[in-house]
């Protein structure tokens, strides 16, 4: 089964509640998870709930992917998104299972410069924010309102689903967000969502894929007091983690995927058998691993769109923002799409995000150059002038953020049709149900739930118990090469 497919997504509050009826039915089986980002961590967690032993294979030197952490001055910071919605019940159950990891309220506080004025949306003053809707055509408000009601009535609507995507494509005649809404609502609200979530402009987001964005408007957000790195560290203790290890290909024997060809951190090439393999990478990395074994599926995965994003974190001597304004969103004419306080109590640490059309030419993440661009744009609205910067950290993510398939309904249908061709292999990732943290967990939950425990397995012992699990290249079964991990 390549990925699970269920219409309803109910999320329990505690780990005890999420125990499936088939709990521990994969007891003792060994699964390889290719990719140590949040999709991979989620897949490992759900496999562990079924008793499996999990091996996470990660090409980079640290876990986390876009949610990874690095050093900024004397502190550790999370590079990617770290806002956790109140509706993120899967992710919250995950963190609860790992021990005491408290949250602090962050809310939504975002300001836009429109017609020379700063307009602030604060989730703590939603009624005041409604006043900013003046001047938006009633048709646009009605359209957005209908979508919001659909998500409120059925929380699972915020996940990309074949049937819903197809219905929306028909309803809006294949229009993009750019075509479906007028300029004021796009600039006031919609572009900031598409650019920040997917690094995509409104003309690059089909209305068929709009519901995950709408769901994010309706949520309220907290942040982990200890940061994402504490969660990643705690979760890694429950898997065998191999960093700086590249997956060179899939092992295929007796009609099923049965292992991986690896290049280890020491440069050694080995083949290792597993009872199953989960590809939890971005779609293009999965495609490269599948291009020889399943060329049509690989071509389909290559069609998923990702757009680059560059993140700059800067620590200043004094606060840059205040409690009233904690973030500024910039328009389509700027390479800087957003500048915001790192945390509610970290007003002197700013996360600058460069995404959208204009930012795609920023290929080299030079911290000093990026800081010069960002501060020149922010200086009119926040306290950066004369505020000494103590530390800078820049990272460019490419492929970057997922903007899904242009025809997501047909894409999901084709993935389901390909499932019987590759027993032993499962796909999960940000390109299936949505790219938020919670939707990545939803996709992983579905993928793991779809694994049939009665399916023929390689039935090998752990590597530390049976040396034949690790074979020198040349002794392995049929090897299907690719590049991934």
QUISUL-V217632 format. One record per pair of residues at least 6 apart in sequence whose C-alpha atoms are under 8 Angstrom apart, sorted by sequence separation. I is the first residue (numbers start at 1). J is the second residue. D is the distance in whole Angstrom. If there is no record, write none. Layout:
<<I:J:D> <I:J:D>>
This chain:
<<12:18:6> <34:40:7> <47:53:8> <48:54:7> <62:68:7> <70:76:6> <71:77:6> <95:101:7> <112:118:5> <113:119:6> <151:157:5> <169:175:7> <194:200:5> <195:201:6> <251:257:6> <252:258:6> <262:268:8> <263:269:5> <264:270:8> <280:286:8> <291:297:8> <321:327:8> <330:336:7> <331:337:7> <341:347:5> <343:349:8> <378:384:7> <379:385:6> <405:411:7> <429:435:8> <430:436:8> <433:439:6> <434:440:7> <460:466:8> <463:469:6> <11:18:8> <33:40:6> <47:54:7> <69:76:6> <70:77:6> <111:118:6> <112:119:5> <122:129:7> <150:157:7> <151:158:6> <157:164:8> <194:201:6> <195:202:8> <250:257:7> <251:258:6> <252:259:7> <262:269:6> <263:270:6> <279:286:6> <290:297:7> <291:298:5> <330:337:5> <341:348:7> <342:349:5> <433:440:7> <462:469:8> <463:470:7> <69:77:5> <70:78:7> <111:119:5> <112:120:6> <121:129:5> <172:180:7> <178:186:7> <194:202:6> <250:258:8> <251:259:5> <261:269:7> <262:270:5> <290:298:5> <291:299:7> <329:337:6> <330:338:6> <341:349:6> <342:350:5> <461:469:8> <69:78:4> <70:79:7> <111:120:4> <120:129:7> <250:259:6> <251:260:5> <261:270:6> <262:271:6> <289:298:8> <329:338:5> <341:350:5> <342:351:6> <375:384:6> <430:439:7> <433:442:7> <460:469:7> <33:43:7> <44:54:6> <68:78:6> <69:79:6> <110:120:6> <111:121:6> <191:201:6> <250:260:5> <251:261:7> <261:271:4> <262:272:8> <287:297:7> <288:298:7> <328:338:6> <329:339:7> <340:350:5> <341:351:6> <375:385:8> <430:440:5> <433:443:6> <33:44:7> <44:55:8> <67:78:6> <68:79:6> <109:120:7> <110:121:5> <191:202:6> <194:205:7> <249:260:6> <250:261:6> <260:271:6> <261:272:6> <287:298:4> <327:338:7> <328:339:5> <339:350:7> <340:351:5> <429:440:6> <432:443:7> <44:56:8> <67:79:6> <68:80:7> <109:121:6> <110:122:7> <190:202:7> <248:260:8> <249:261:5> <259:271:7> <260:272:5> <286:298:7> <287:299:7> <327:339:6> <328:340:6> <339:351:6> <340:352:7> <428:440:8> <66:79:7> <67:80:5> <108:121:7> <109:122:4> <119:132:7> <247:260:7> <248:261:5> <249:262:7> <259:272:5> <260:273:7> <327:340:4> <339:352:4> <430:443:8> <66:80:5> <67:81:6> <108:122:5> <109:123:7> <247:261:6> <248:262:5> <259:273:4> <260:274:8> <287:301:6> <326:340:6> <327:341:6> <338:352:6> <339:353:6> <429:443:7> <66:81:8> <67:82:7> <107:122:8> <108:123:5> <247:262:5> <248:263:7> <258:273:6> <259:274:5> <286:301:7> <287:302:6> <326:341:5> <337:352:8> <338:353:5> <428:443:6> <429:444:7> <40:56:7> <107:123:6> <108:124:8> <186:202:8> <197:213:8> <246:262:6> <247:263:6> <258:274:6> <259:275:7> <336:352:7> <337:353:6> <338:354:7> <428:444:6> <107:124:7> <245:262:7> <246:263:5> <258:275:6> <259:276:7> <284:301:6> <336:353:6> <337:354:5> <245:263:6> <246:264:7> <258:276:6> <259:277:7> <283:301:5> <284:302:5> <326:344:8> <336:354:5> <337:355:6> <194:213:7> <245:264:5> <257:276:7> <258:277:7> <283:302:7> <321:340:8> <335:354:6> <336:355:7> <337:356:7> <428:447:6> <36:56:6> <193:213:7> <244:264:7> <245:265:5> <251:271:8> <257:277:7> <284:304:8> <321:341:7> <335:355:7> <412:432:7> <427:447:7> <26:47:8> <31:52:7> <33:54:7> <35:56:7> <36:57:7> <244:265:5> <283:304:7> <320:341:8> <323:344:8> <326:347:7> <335:356:7> <426:447:7> <29:51:8> <30:52:6> <31:53:6> <32:54:6> <33:55:6> <34:56:6> <35:57:6> <36:58:5> <243:265:7> <251:273:8> <335:357:8> <352:374:7> <426:448:8> <27:50:7> <28:51:6> <29:52:5> <30:53:5> <31:54:5> <32:55:5> <33:56:5> <34:57:5> <35:58:5> <83:106:8> <335:358:5> <336:359:7> <26:50:5> <27:51:4> <28:52:5> <29:53:6> <30:54:6> <31:55:6> <32:56:6> <33:57:6> <34:58:6> <35:59:7> <178:202:5> <179:203:7> <332:356:7> <334:358:6> <335:359:4> <368:392:8> <24:49:7> <25:50:6> <26:51:5> <27:52:5> <28:53:6> <30:55:7> <32:57:7> <177:202:5> <178:203:5> <322:347:7> <332:357:8> <333:358:7> <334:359:8> <335:360:8> <367:392:6> <23:49:6> <24:50:4> <25:51:7> <26:52:5> <27:53:8> <37:63:6> <38:64:6> <176:202:7> <177:203:6> <321:347:5> <332:358:7> <367:393:6> <405:431:8> <23:50:5> <24:51:4> <36:63:5> <37:64:4> <38:65:7> <176:203:5> <177:204:8> <178:205:8> <180:207:8> <319:346:8> <320:347:6> <321:348:7> <367:394:5> <404:431:5> <22:50:7> <23:51:7> <24:52:7> <36:64:6> <37:65:4> <176:204:7> <177:205:6> <319:347:5> <320:348:5> <366:394:7> <402:430:7> <403:431:8> <404:432:8> <36:65:7> <37:66:7> <38:67:7> <176:205:5> <177:206:6> <319:348:4> <320:349:8> <365:394:6> <402:431:6> <19:49:7> <20:50:8> <37:67:7> <176:206:4> <177:207:6> <318:348:5> <319:349:8> <320:350:8> <365:395:6> <404:434:8> <37:68:8> <175:206:6> <176:207:5> <317:348:7> <365:396:6> <174:206:7> <175:207:6> <316:348:5> <364:396:8> <174:207:7> <177:210:8> <315:348:6> <316:349:6> <363:396:8> <402:435:6> <424:457:8> <174:208:7> <315:349:4> <401:435:8> <172:207:7> <314:349:6> <315:350:7> <339:374:8> <172:208:8> <313:349:7> <314:350:5> <169:206:8> <313:350:6> <314:351:7> <336:373:8> <169:207:7> <313:351:5> <314:352:8> <336:374:6> <168:207:7> <169:208:5> <250:289:7> <312:351:6> <313:352:6> <339:378:8> <168:208:5> <249:289:6> <311:351:7> <312:352:5> <140:181:6> <167:208:8> <168:209:8> <248:289:7> <311:352:6> <312:353:6> <336:377:8> <140:182:7> <166:208:7> <311:353:5> <165:208:5> <310:353:6> <311:354:6> <164:208:8> <165:209:6> <309:353:7> <310:354:5> <137:182:8> <140:185:7> <309:354:6> <310:355:7> <136:182:8> <309:355:5> <308:355:7> <309:356:8> <136:184:6> <45:94:8> <135:184:8> <136:185:6> <160:209:7> <307:356:8> <309:359:8> <328:378:8> <160:211:7> <309:360:8> <159:211:7> <160:212:7> <308:360:6> <310:362:8> <158:211:5> <159:212:6> <307:360:8> <157:211:7> <158:212:4> <157:212:8> <158:213:8> <310:365:7> <312:367:7> <158:214:7> <158:215:5> <314:371:8> <312:370:7> <312:371:8> <151:211:7> <321:382:6> <320:382:6> <321:383:7> <151:214:8> <320:383:5> <147:211:7> <151:215:6> <319:383:7> <320:384:6> <148:214:6> <147:214:7> <148:215:7> <320:387:8> <318:387:6> <148:218:8> <317:387:6> <318:388:8> <316:387:6> <317:388:6> <316:388:6> <317:389:6> <114:187:8> <316:389:4> <317:390:7> <114:188:8> <315:389:6> <316:390:5> <314:389:7> <315:390:6> <316:391:7> <13:89:6> <112:188:7> <314:390:8> <315:391:5> <12:89:6> <13:90:8> <314:391:6> <315:392:7> <11:89:6> <12:90:7> <15:93:6> <314:392:5> <11:90:6> <13:92:8> <14:93:5> <15:94:7> <313:392:6> <314:393:7> <13:93:6> <312:392:7> <313:393:5> <12:93:7> <15:96:7> <312:393:6> <313:394:6> <14:96:7> <15:97:6> <312:394:4> <14:97:8> <311:394:6> <312:395:7> <310:394:7> <311:395:5> <310:395:6> <311:396:6> <310:396:4> <309:396:6> <310:397:6> <308:396:7> <309:397:5> <308:397:6> <309:398:7> <308:398:5> <307:398:7> <308:399:6> <309:400:6> <306:398:8> <307:399:6> <308:400:4> <309:401:7> <306:399:5> <307:400:5> <308:401:6> <306:400:6> <307:401:5> <306:401:5> <307:402:7> <306:402:4> <307:403:7> <123:220:7> <305:402:6> <306:403:6> <304:402:8> <305:403:5> <306:404:7> <304:403:7> <305:404:5> <304:404:5> <305:405:6> <304:405:4> <305:406:8> <303:405:6> <304:406:7> <200:307:7> <198:306:8> <199:307:6> <198:307:7> <199:308:7> <199:309:6> <300:411:7> <108:220:7> <107:220:5> <108:221:7> <107:221:5> <106:221:6> <107:222:6> <105:221:7> <106:222:5> <105:222:4> <106:223:6> <104:222:5> <105:223:6> <297:415:7> <103:222:6> <104:223:5> <103:223:5> <104:224:6> <223:343:8> <103:224:4> <104:225:6> <297:418:7> <102:224:6> <103:225:5> <101:224:7> <102:225:6> <101:225:7> <102:226:8> <101:226:7> <304:431:7> <101:231:8> <87:219:7> <86:219:6> <87:220:8> <98:231:7> <85:219:6> <86:220:6> <85:220:5> <86:221:6> <85:221:4> <86:222:7> <95:231:7> <98:234:6> <84:221:5> <85:222:6> <98:235:7> <192:329:7> <83:221:6> <84:222:5> <83:222:6> <84:223:6> <83:223:5> <84:224:8> <82:223:6> <196:337:8> <82:224:8> <195:337:7> <196:338:8> <187:331:7> <82:227:8> <192:337:8> <9:155:8> <10:156:8> <82:228:7> <279:425:8> <283:429:7> <9:156:5> <277:424:6> <278:425:6> <279:426:6> <280:427:6> <281:428:8> <282:429:6> <8:156:6> <276:424:5> <277:425:5> <278:426:5> <279:427:5> <280:428:5> <281:429:6> <282:430:7> <283:431:7> <7:156:8> <78:227:7> <275:424:7> <276:425:6> <277:426:6> <278:427:6> <279:428:6> <280:429:5> <282:431:7> <77:227:7> <78:228:6> <276:426:8> <278:428:7> <279:429:8> <78:229:7> <7:161:7> <200:355:8> <201:356:6> <199:355:5> <200:356:6> <201:357:7> <196:353:8> <199:356:5> <200:357:8> <69:228:7> <196:355:7> <68:228:8> <69:229:6> <195:355:6> <67:228:7> <68:229:7> <195:356:6> <64:229:8> <257:422:7> <256:422:6> <257:423:6> <258:424:6> <255:422:8> <256:423:5> <257:424:5> <64:232:7> <255:423:7> <256:424:6> <257:425:6> <63:232:7> <256:425:8> <63:243:8> <62:243:7> <276:457:7> <61:243:5> <275:457:5> <276:458:8> <56:239:7> <58:241:8> <60:243:6> <61:244:5> <275:458:5> <54:238:8> <55:239:6> <56:240:6> <57:241:6> <58:242:6> <59:243:6> <60:244:5> <274:458:6> <275:459:6> <54:239:5> <55:240:5> <56:241:5> <57:242:5> <58:243:5> <59:244:4> <60:245:8> <273:458:7> <274:459:8> <275:460:7> <53:239:7> <54:240:6> <55:241:6> <56:242:6> <57:243:6> <58:244:6> <59:245:5> <274:460:7> <55:242:8> <58:245:6> <59:246:5> <273:460:7> <293:480:6> <57:245:6> <58:246:7> <59:247:8> <292:480:6> <57:246:7> <292:481:7> <45:235:8> <57:247:8> <290:480:8> <292:482:7> <41:232:8> <289:480:8> <291:482:7> <289:481:7> <290:482:7> <289:482:4> <41:235:7> <288:482:5> <289:483:6> <41:236:8> <44:239:7> <209:404:8> <288:483:6> <289:484:6> <273:469:5> <288:484:6> <272:469:5> <273:470:7> <205:403:7> <271:469:8> <272:470:5> <285:483:7> <286:484:7> <204:403:8> <208:407:8> <209:408:7> <258:457:8> <271:470:6> <272:471:6> <285:484:5> <206:406:7> <208:408:8> <258:458:6> <270:470:6> <271:471:5> <285:485:7> <199:400:8> <205:406:8> <270:471:6> <271:472:6> <199:401:6> <270:472:5> <271:473:6> <198:401:5> <199:402:8> <200:403:6> <269:472:7> <270:473:6> <281:484:8> <197:401:7> <198:402:5> <199:403:7> <269:473:6> <281:485:7> <120:325:7> <198:403:5> <271:476:6> <261:473:8> <34:247:8> <111:325:7> <110:325:7> <111:326:8> <113:328:8> <109:325:7> <110:326:7> <111:327:6> <112:328:6> <113:329:7> <109:326:6> <110:327:5> <111:328:5> <112:329:5> <113:330:7> <109:327:6> <110:328:6> <111:329:6> <112:330:7> <113:331:8> <261:479:7> <110:329:7> <261:481:8> <212:434:6> <253:477:6> <251:476:8> <252:477:7> <253:478:6> <251:477:6> <252:478:5> <32:259:8> <251:478:6> <252:479:6> <251:479:5> <252:480:7> <250:479:6> <251:480:6> <249:479:7> <250:480:5> <80:311:8> <249:480:5> <250:481:6> <79:311:7> <249:481:4> <250:482:8> <248:481:6> <249:482:5> <79:313:8> <248:482:5> <249:483:7> <43:278:8> <247:482:8> <248:483:5> <249:484:8> <247:483:6> <248:484:6> <43:280:8> <106:343:7> <198:435:8> <246:483:8> <247:484:5> <106:344:6> <197:435:8> <246:484:7> <247:485:5> <40:279:8> <197:436:8> <246:485:5> <40:280:5> <245:485:8> <39:280:6> <40:281:7> <72:313:8> <32:274:6> <39:281:8> <72:314:8> <73:315:8> <31:274:6> <34:277:8> <37:280:8> <72:315:8> <165:408:7> <166:409:6> <30:274:5> <31:275:6> <32:276:6> <33:277:6> <34:278:6> <35:279:7> <36:280:8> <37:281:8> <165:409:5> <29:274:8> <30:275:5> <31:276:5> <32:277:5> <33:278:5> <34:279:5> <35:280:5> <164:409:8> <29:275:6> <30:276:7> <31:277:6> <32:278:6> <33:279:6> <34:280:6> <35:281:5> <162:408:7> <163:409:7> <31:278:7> <33:280:6> <34:281:7> <162:409:4> <160:408:8> <161:409:7> <162:410:7> <162:412:6> <161:412:8> <162:413:7> <160:432:7> <161:433:7> <160:433:4> <159:433:5> <160:434:6> <159:434:6> <159:439:7> <79:395:8> <73:390:7> <73:391:5> <72:391:6> <73:392:8> <72:392:7> <72:393:6> <71:393:8> <66:397:7> <91:437:7> <91:438:6> <90:438:6> <88:437:8> <89:438:8> <88:438:5> <91:441:7> <90:441:6> <90:442:7> <84:437:8> <43:428:8> <39:428:7> <39:429:6> <39:430:7> <42:440:8> <43:441:8> <46:444:7> <38:437:7> <42:441:5> <46:445:6> <39:440:5> <43:444:5> <47:448:6> <38:440:7> <39:441:6> <42:444:6> <43:445:7> <46:448:6> <38:441:8> <42:445:7> <40:444:8> <43:447:8> <39:444:6> <43:448:7> <5:416:8> <3:415:8> <2:415:7> <3:416:7> <2:416:7> <1:416:8> <2:418:7> <3:419:7> <2:419:5> <1:419:5> <1:420:6> <2:422:7> <1:422:7> <1:423:6> <1:424:8> <2:425:6> <3:426:6> <1:425:7> <2:426:4> <3:427:5> <1:426:6> <2:427:5> <3:428:6> <2:428:8> <59:485:5> <26:453:6> <58:485:6> <25:453:6> <57:485:7> <29:459:7> <30:460:8> <29:460:8> <30:462:7> <9:442:8> <4:443:7> <3:443:8> <6:446:7> <5:446:6> <4:446:4> <5:447:8> <3:446:7> <4:447:4> <3:447:5> <4:448:7> <2:447:7> <4:449:7> <1:447:8> <4:450:5> <3:450:7> <1:450:7> <1:451:7> <35:485:5> <34:485:5>>
